[in-house]
Each structure stands twice: as structure tokens, then as C-alpha cells.
Amino acid sequence: MGLDGKLALVTGASRPHGIGRATALALARAGADVVVTGFHNMDGANSLAQEIAAMGRRSKALKVDATDYGDVKKGYAEIKAELGPIDILINNAALMNHNVTIAKTTIEEWDYEVKLCLNSAFYCVKEAWADMCGRTWGRIINITSVAGVLGGYGQTSYGAAKAGLIGLAKSIALEGARFNITANCVIVGISQTDAAAKLPEPVLEKVAKRTAIGRAAKPEEIADGVLFAVSSPYMTGAVVNMLGGLDLFVF
């Protein structure tokens, strides 16, 4: 399925080796115009938008605080005024910020991580919804994590938020079906991203060896799963497994 004439928004796409960047480029190669958001690293977001524009696509980098609904709303208004309504929404913005036990997790840390990983996705859906319904076409993808289905030691807020993204997508799928709007998740395990690189090397090696394939995923491989979900007109409420067998009984 070609995506010519479709406008995509990929949140959290500013990291140089991130899933957001790889996904934005994959969508552009498939024909879509692409808006990318960032917050702390706007140099990365701007560079990505320029790369997409060089492919002959319309593109824009937008600084958005994904935890603030007012800022998301303002960003959407700017996108719509300049480029038109969003057809494809990739909820990728996330942060695995602290990796500490329940006893050490503060309420502020919990609130921030849930807002960034889960609330932000609903904020974006809320803003895109009316246009998608009115145009009777939409594709919504939530990027979730193995921590959302298997849990993670020291990842209570992150795991809970990522699990919430799955429930959110399934509910969206039910409400959106009559409007030709599909909603799916892509679940990620260990990947060769900037975020994963912050983990200790022994941890990365241990998790990679636990996968059936025996290595971490490349961001481009995750982007392939996203593009598959976007391209399917019939799949909805599904979780595309890009774990490399991390959820299998490997020994």
C-alpha cells in the first residue's frame, strides 16, 4: 500500500538512533508526508525533517511537550494550519527514566513517566480524532514494550504505561472501525537505540541472548513492523510482535 497524499505524525522522533526516526523515514519512503516532534533534542528533529524534505516529501519538526495537553493541542493546530489534518499517528514518545524499585520511585517520577508514555498518546488521538472520523480514514499505532506485557524489575511506571497503550489501542479500534480508523500496537523488546544504550552493557547482552534470534533489533526492523501495521486496512486492535522471540521460553 502506498501512502502518497497521507500526512503522518511521529512523536518523539528526535533521537539519532531511535525508533521514531527510523519510522518517520520508512513512512516517507512509502510516500507519506511526515511531521516529527521532539522536545529536548530539537537539533535531531530538525535534521530529520530536512532529510525527509530532501526525499521530496513535506515535513516539519515541531517542539512539543508531550506531557502537556495544551502544548499538544497548540502543536496540532499549527500542523493543521500549515500542512492539513493528520492521517497517520505514531505514538512513539516515551522515556524509561529511572529504573528503580517501587520503594524508591517518587510520586512525581510515576506521574511524569505515565504522562509521557501513556497520556501523551491519548492527547494526540484526541486531537486527531475528529478529522479522522470526518475523512473516514485513519491509522493509529502505539509503540509499546515488552515491559507492558511481561513487566520489568524497577519499571513500574514505564511498564504500567506501556500496558495501558495496548488497552488504549484496542478501545480506539472498537470506536474507530465504523470510520475506517484502525488502531494497533507494535511491541518492542531490546533494540539498538539511544535509549537502550543507557542500560549497562552486561544487561543488554543478557537480554539480547535471551531472544530467540540472539540479538537486539535494529530500529529499521521495528519500523518495518510499524509500516506493516499502517499498511493493513483490515488489521485492528492487534499487537504486532517485534520481540525477536524474547517472550518465548528460551533456554
C-alpha positions in Angstrom: 0.0 0.0 0.0 1.4 3.4 -1.0 1.0 6.3 1.4 1.0 9.1 -1.2 -1.0 12.1 -0.1 -1.2 10.9 3.5 0.2 13.1 6.4 1.9 11.2 9.3 2.8 12.4 12.7 5.6 10.6 14.6 6.1 11.8 18.2 9.4 11.5 19.9 11.4 11.3 16.8 14.5 13.4 17.6 17.0 10.8 18.7 19.7 9.9 16.1 19.3 6.2 16.6 15.7 6.0 17.7 12.6 4.0 16.5 10.9 7.3 15.9 13.5 8.4 13.4 13.5 5.1 11.6 9.7 5.0 11.4 9.5 8.6 10.1 12.0 7.7 7.3 10.1 4.5 6.5 6.8 6.3 6.2 8.4 9.0 3.9 9.9 6.3 1.7 6.4 4.8 1.4 5.1 8.1 0.1 3.8 9.9 3.2 4.5 13.5 4.3 5.8 13.4 7.8 5.7 15.7 10.8 8.1 14.8 13.7 8.1 16.1 17.2 10.9 16.5 19.8 11.5 18.4 23.0 15.0 18.1 24.5 16.8 17.4 21.2 15.3 19.7 18.5 18.5 19.6 16.5 17.8 15.9 15.9 14.2 16.6 15.0 15.1 19.4 12.6 17.8 17.3 10.9 15.3 14.5 10.4 12.7 16.9 8.9 15.3 18.2 6.5 16.2 14.6 5.5 12.6 13.8 4.8 12.1 17.1 2.8 15.1 16.1 0.7 13.2 13.0 -0.3 10.5 15.2 -1.9 8.1 15.0 1.0 6.5 17.7 3.0 8.0 17.7 6.5 8.1 19.8 9.7 9.8 19.5 13.0 7.8 20.7 16.0 8.8 21.2 19.6 6.1 19.8 21.8 5.9 18.9 25.5 4.0 15.6 25.1 3.0 15.7 28.8 1.1 18.9 28.4 -2.3 18.6 26.7 -2.3 22.4 26.0 1.0 22.2 24.2 -0.1 19.1 22.2 -3.3 21.0 21.2 -1.3 24.0 20.1 1.0 21.8 18.1 -1.9 20.1 16.3 -3.4 23.5 15.4 -0.1 24.5 13.8 0.2 21.3 11.8 -3.3 21.5 10.5 -3.0 25.2 9.5 0.3 24.6 7.7 0.0 21.0 6.3 -3.6 19.8 6.9 -5.1 17.1 9.1 -3.2 14.1 10.3 -4.0 10.8 8.6 -1.4 8.6 10.4 -0.5 8.9 14.0 2.5 7.1 15.5 2.6 7.4 19.3 6.3 6.9 20.0 7.2 9.5 22.6 8.4 7.7 25.7 11.0 7.8 28.4 12.3 4.9 30.6 13.6 7.4 33.1 14.7 6.0 36.4 14.6 2.1 36.6 14.3 2.0 40.3 12.2 -0.1 42.7 8.7 0.8 44.0 10.2 1.8 47.3 12.5 4.4 45.6 10.0 5.6 42.9 8.6 9.0 43.8 5.1 10.1 43.0 6.5 12.8 40.7 8.5 10.2 38.8 5.5 8.0 38.4 3.2 10.8 37.2 5.7 12.1 34.7 6.5 8.8 33.1 2.8 7.8 32.8 2.0 11.2 31.3 4.8 10.9 28.8 4.3 7.3 27.8 0.5 7.0 28.0 -1.3 10.3 28.5 0.5 11.8 25.5 -0.8 9.1 23.2 -4.4 9.9 24.3 -3.8 13.6 23.9 -2.7 13.0 20.3 -5.6 10.7 19.5 -8.0 13.2 21.0 -6.7 16.0 18.6 -6.6 13.8 15.5 -9.9 12.0 16.1 -12.5 14.4 14.7 -10.6 14.8 11.4 -10.0 11.1 11.0 -13.7 10.4 11.6 -14.8 13.2 9.2 -12.5 11.9 6.5 -13.3 8.3 7.3 -9.7 7.2 7.3 -7.1 6.9 9.9 -4.2 4.8 11.1 -3.0 4.9 14.8 0.0 3.0 16.0 1.1 2.9 19.7 4.7 1.8 20.2 4.7 -0.3 23.3 7.2 -2.5 25.1 7.9 -6.0 26.5 7.7 -4.3 29.9 4.0 -3.7 29.2 3.3 -7.4 28.8 5.9 -9.1 31.0 6.6 -6.4 33.5 10.1 -5.2 34.4 12.0 -5.0 37.6 12.3 -1.4 38.5 9.9 -0.4 35.8 6.5 0.0 37.5 5.6 3.3 35.9 7.0 2.5 32.5 5.6 -1.0 32.4 2.1 0.2 33.5 2.1 3.0 30.9 3.2 0.7 28.1 0.5 -1.9 29.1 -2.0 1.0 29.0 -1.1 1.7 25.4 -2.3 -1.8 24.4 -5.7 -1.3 26.1 -6.0 2.2 24.6 -5.4 0.9 21.1 -8.0 -1.8 21.5 -10.6 0.6 22.6 -9.7 3.0 19.8 -10.1 0.1 17.4 -13.6 -0.6 18.6 -14.7 3.0 18.3 -12.9 3.7 15.1 -13.9 0.7 13.0 -17.1 2.4 11.7 -15.0 5.3 10.5 -12.3 3.2 8.7 -9.8 4.0 11.5 -7.6 1.2 12.6 -5.5 1.2 15.8 -2.7 -1.3 16.6 0.4 -1.6 18.7 3.9 -2.6 17.9 5.7 -4.2 20.8 9.4 -3.7 21.2 11.9 -5.7 23.3 15.6 -5.0 23.1 16.7 -2.7 20.3 19.8 -0.8 19.2 18.6 2.6 20.2 19.9 5.6 22.1 17.6 4.7 25.0 18.8 1.1 25.2 22.4 2.3 25.1 21.9 3.9 28.5 21.5 0.4 30.1 24.6 -1.4 31.4 26.3 -3.4 28.8 26.0 -6.7 30.8 22.2 -6.2 30.9 22.0 -5.5 27.2 24.0 -8.7 26.4 21.9 -10.8 28.8 18.6 -9.6 27.3 19.8 -10.0 23.7 20.9 -13.6 24.4 17.5 -14.3 25.8 15.9 -13.6 22.5 15.4 -16.5 20.1 17.2 -14.6 17.4 20.1 -13.8 19.7 20.5 -10.1 19.1 18.8 -6.7 19.6 16.6 -5.4 16.9 17.7 -2.6 14.6 15.4 0.5 14.7 14.8 -0.1 11.0 13.4 -3.5 11.7 11.0 -2.1 14.2 10.0 0.5 11.6 9.1 -2.4 9.2 6.6 -3.6 11.7 5.1 -0.2 12.0 4.8 0.2 8.3 3.1 -3.2 8.0 0.5 -2.2 10.6 -0.1 1.2 8.9 -0.5 -0.5 5.5 -3.1 -3.1 6.6 -6.7 -2.0 6.1 -8.1 -5.0 8.0 -5.9 -5.5 11.0 -7.0 -3.5 14.0 -6.8 -4.0 17.8 -3.7 -6.1 17.3 -0.3 -6.2 18.8 2.5 -6.7 16.2 5.2 -8.7 17.9 8.7 -7.3 17.2 10.4 -9.0 20.2 12.6 -11.4 18.3 11.4 -14.2 20.4 12.1 -12.5 23.8 8.7 -13.7 25.0 9.4 -17.3 24.1 10.7 -20.0 26.5 14.3 -19.7 25.6 17.0 -21.7 27.5 
